[in-house]
Amino acid sequence: MPSENSETCKDKLLYFSPSEKHFSYFTDSLIYICDHNAEGSMGIIINRSTNIKSIDLFNSLKLQVASNLSQQNLLLGGPVNPDSVFVLHGKPLKWDSTVTVTNEIGLTTSGDILKAVASGEGPSNYLIALGYSGWNPGQLDEELTENVWIQAPTDFNIIFNTPAKDQVNALSKKIGFDLRMISPDFGNA
């Protein structure tokens, strides 16, 4: 029987360790973990932009955008439910379908937050993603023991105020080594 990992990855950033042997859907992905418990784990890839313009989402929902959108393109949050919209955001955390991750960060799936963003009354810090990344019970813990992921502390500024293409470099600089140079192919220390 697998041992229960008491450490949670919730509110952490995970980077997929590049492997010279295997390319993965998650190669070079930086994921913010919104939940990690005995029932499974879920997060949003924060550094993978799509070609879909944010304004096109609002237009498709017939929402008039009153102010400039801080996010130009939607993100691909992960392979699970890619037709659904997830909004990772800072305060306020008061929307209809918000899961509070921390006192500062929430994940919302209800349309009221999109209406608020369109009208300029939503959170000033937000990322709109299509889909999410999910793991079955114990799956993420197993992958962590296999060195598939590198854990790093959350940095609000990197998540919300750093362009997606620059996030891995910004996190590498913060933690003191280049995340892209670590490989799981060399075993455990």
Secondary structure as GFF3:
##gff-version 3
##sequence-region A 1 189
A	DSSP	beta_strand	12	16	.	.	.	ID=ss1
A	DSSP	beta_strand	30	37	.	.	.	ID=ss2
A	DSSP	beta_strand	40	45	.	.	.	ID=ss3
A	DSSP	beta_strand	49	53	.	.	.	ID=ss4
A	DSSP	alpha_helix	54	60	.	.	.	ID=ss5
A	DSSP	beta_strand	73	76	.	.	.	ID=ss6
A	DSSP	beta_strand	80	89	.	.	.	ID=ss7
A	DSSP	beta_strand	98	100	.	.	.	ID=ss8
A	DSSP	beta_strand	106	108	.	.	.	ID=ss9
A	DSSP	alpha_helix	111	119	.	.	.	ID=ss10
A	DSSP	beta_strand	126	135	.	.	.	ID=ss11
A	DSSP	alpha_helix	139	145	.	.	.	ID=ss12
A	DSSP	beta_strand	149	153	.	.	.	ID=ss13
A	DSSP	alpha_helix	156	161	.	.	.	ID=ss14
A	DSSP	three_ten_helix	164	166	.	.	.	ID=ss15
A	DSSP	alpha_helix	167	175	.	.	.	ID=ss16
A	DSSP	three_ten_helix	179	181	.	.	.	ID=ss17
A	DSSP	three_ten_helix	184	186	.	.	.	ID=ss18
###
